[in-house]
Amino acid sequence: MKITEGYMPFHEYQTYYRIVGEPSDKAPLLLIHGGPGSSHNYFELLDDYAQTGRQLIMYDQIGCGKSSLPEDPGLYVKETWAEELIALRHYLHLDEIHMLGQSWGGMLEMYYLTNFEPKGIKSVMIDGSPASIKLWIQEQHRLIKYLSYEDQQAIAEAERTGNFTGPKYLAANARYMERYCWDEPDENSPEPLRRPTNGQRASLIAEGPNEFTENGTLSDFDVTDQLKNIHVPVLVTNGTDDLCTPLIAKSVYDHIPNAKWHLFANSRHLALLDQHDEFIQVLDQWLHAND
């Protein structure tokens, strides 16, 4: 399988991209990672899918992975990442594409589709993403109630004091993430998941200290009322045990005309990991239906 890596100049920075497979008559699939502050790494679990003859294109957003890691906090806003996405499509001549955005990547897709009227989008998959951060925070606090009493207390105390460094809080947050997101990588995890994402600064500035204290630059993110203006085929997906709860997914699905929805049973925030084969099957059927 041919893999091409490169860097796109972006302002005075560089955006890393990775292309799997050769161009073909099938429109390529552009993969947009989550975070903000994650990286393309976990999308390498999709590499084998390029053997179907469809090119996969993944990249590290500014502030993440192998891309430049600017110190200027003013860059870590949705506008920068949307501009970067537009630039990348232009740079790689991605005139006709399918898109798959996971978590924050799906939020970026929604923002892109509702504010920039892009051309050449054959279909969009929004995987585990909220249209409203306010609803996201509300749902995270509901999920916390399923943790032990001790963990709930530790999280409440950290939120009250603004101190997210105590051992009890860190242990509670780790258990919450393991329950609803994914496991902390260890030596048995797929190799891409063990690599650093380098996105700590981006994550802290754009999101905040954790999934339920969203006080970063994205804290006012809400495109719910604009979703009615999306007129490309959209598939909304999430897991039953996902940070992106069925209520969050439904609030996206309900507002996009003619959207479809797939719920992954027994899956947390990364169905690509938890339900790998089913994820590939759902993705493949969706892309075929919209080629």
N, C-alpha and C positions, 0 to 999 in steps of 0.2 A: 504494500500500500504506500503510495507516494505521499510524503508529508513535506509541505513547504512552509518554512517559517520566515518571518520578516518583520520589519518595523516601518510604520507609517509616521512621517513627521507630523506632529500636531502642536501648533504654536511653537514654543521653544522646546517641546518635549517629544517623546516617542511612544507610540502605541504598538505593542507587540501583537502579531496575529499568527495564526497557525491554520493551514489549509490541509485537509485530509482528502485524498483522492484527486481525480482528474476532472476537468470540465466535461460535461456530457449534455445530452438533450434534456436532462432533468434539471429543473431549477435548483440551485444550491440551497442548503439550509444554514442560515446564520444563527449562531447560538450566543445568547446574551446572558452572562453569569449574574449571580445574585450578590448580596452584600447589603449595601455597597461595602466593598472591601474584601470580597471573595476573589476568585480568579477563574480562569478557564479550566483549571486542573480537572475538576470532576467531569467535565464534558469529554475528556479523553476516554471515559467509560463507554462512549458512543462510537469510538473509532471504527470498530468492526462494521458498523452500519454503512459506512462508505462503500463497502463491497457490493452494495446493491446498485452501485453506479451513480450515487448522488454525492456530490461534493459537500463536505462539512467545513464551515468556516467558523473559527472561534477566536476570541481575542481577549486580552486583559485590559480592562478599562483603566484609564489614567488613575494612578494611585494604588494600583494592584499588580500582583504577579510580576511579570517580566517587563511591564511598561514603566515609564518614568514615575517616580514617587515624589511629586512636588511637595514642598513644605508649606506653600501658601494656602491657608485654610479657605480663602475665597474661591478656590477652584472646585471645592468639593460640593457642588450643587448639581441639581438635575440638568440645568441648562448646559453645563460643560459636557456631561456624558451624552446628552442628546446631540450636541454639536459634533462630538467625536464619532457617534454612530453614523451621522450624515456624511461626515468626512470619509469614514471607512468605506461606506458603500460607493462613494465617488472614486476613491483611490483604487479599490479592487474591482471596479466596473461591475458592481453587483446590481445590474439593472432589473433583473427579475429574480426574486428570492422568496423563500419561505422563511419565517422567523420563529424561533423558540426562545422565550425568555423565562428564566426560573427565578422566583422570588422577586428581589429588586429588579432583576432583568425584565420580568413581566410588567412591573410598574413603569420601567423605562419605555417598553413597547407601547403601553397605554398612553403615556405622555407624548411620545413620538407620533402616534397615530392620530391623536386628538388635536395636536398643536401645529403639526408641520405638513399635513396632507401629502404624505409620501406616495410616490407612484411605484408601480411594479411589485407590490406586495401580493403574492398569490395566496398566502394564508399565514395565520398567526396562532401560535400555541402560547397560552398564558398559564404558566405552571407554578401554582402556589403563591399567588400574588394578590395583594390588596389594592383596591382603587382608593381607599381612604385609610390613612394612618390612624385616624381617630378610632375607627372601627377595629383596626388591628390591635391597638393598645387595650381597648375594651375586652376583646376576645382573649388576649394574653392573660389578663387579670382573671378571667373566668377559668382558663386552663390551670393557672397557678393553684386554684382551689382543689385540684385533684392531687396535689403533692401532700406530703406528710405535714402535720401541724408545725413541726419544728422548721421545716423548709419554708413554709408559708411565713412564719414569724421572721426568719432570717432575711427573706426577700423584702418583707414589709419594713423591717428596721433599716435595711440598706436604702430603700426608697425614701424613708422619712429623713435620714441623716445625709443622704447623698454620698455616702461612703460605700463604694462598690469594691472594696479591697479585702474585707474581713473573710477569714477562712470559712465561717458558717455560710455566709452569702455565696461565696465562690462554689462551695460544695453543693448548695441548693440549686444554683443556676446551672451547674454541670448536670445535675439530675434532671432538671427541667428540659435542658437542651437534648439530653439523651432520650428523653421520653417523646419529644415532639419534633426534634430536628434530625440529628443523626449522632452516631457514636463518635466520641473523641478518637481520632485515628490511632491505631497501634500497629505493631509489626505484622499483624494479619490483614490489615486493611489493604485495598488495592493501592498500588504504588502512587498513582496521581494524588490520592487523598492525603498521603503522608508528606507531600511537598508543601513548603510554606506558601501562603497567599500574599504575604507582604502588605496586607491591606489594613493594618490596625489603625493607622492615622485616618484613612478614608472612612473607615467604619465609625470611629469615635466622633468625627466631625459631622458626617452626614446622618448617621443613625442615632448614636448615643451609646451609653455604656452596655446596653443589653436590648433584648427584644421587647421588653415591656416598659422601658423608660426612654421612649423615643423623643429626645429633646434636641436632636441635631437639625441640620439644614432641611431635612425632609419631613420634619415634624408636622408641617401644615399641608403635606401632600394630600390632595383629594381631587380626583378627576371623575368621580362618580357621575356627575351631571353632564359631563361631556361625552361619556361612552356611547350615547345614542348616535353620535356622529361617526362612529366607526362602521365602515361599509365594506370590510373585507371579511372573508370567512375566519371565524375565531373559534378555537377549542380551548375551553377553560378546564384545567385539571388541578386536582389536589388530592391529599390523602385523608383517610378517616382519622388519623392520629397526628395531623399536620399542625404546625404553627399557624398555617393558613387553614383555618377551620372551614367546614362546609358552609357555615354562615357567610364567611368572608368570600369564599369562592362564588356562592350563590348571588351575593350582592354585585359581583362583577358580571356573572352570567346574565342576571336579570336585566341589566342595563344595556347590553350590547345586542343590537338587532340580529336575530337569527343565529345567535351563538349556540354552540354545543358544549356539553359538560361531561367529563369523565371523572368519576370518583374512584381512586385506587384504594381498595380495601386493604387494611393492615399495613398502610404505608404512612411514614412520617413525612418530613419536609422534602425529601429527595426520593421520589418514587423510582428514579433512575437507578438508585442504589437498592432500595428495599424491595421493589417489584420489577427488577431489571427487564426480564423477558416480556412481561405485560406492557411495560413502558415502551419498549421497542415496537411491539405489535401495534399498540394504539397510535404511536407516532407514524409508523409505516402506512397504516390504513388511512390516516388523516392526510398525509402528504399525497398519497395516490389519488385520493378523492378530490384533491384540489390542484393537481398538476395541470 
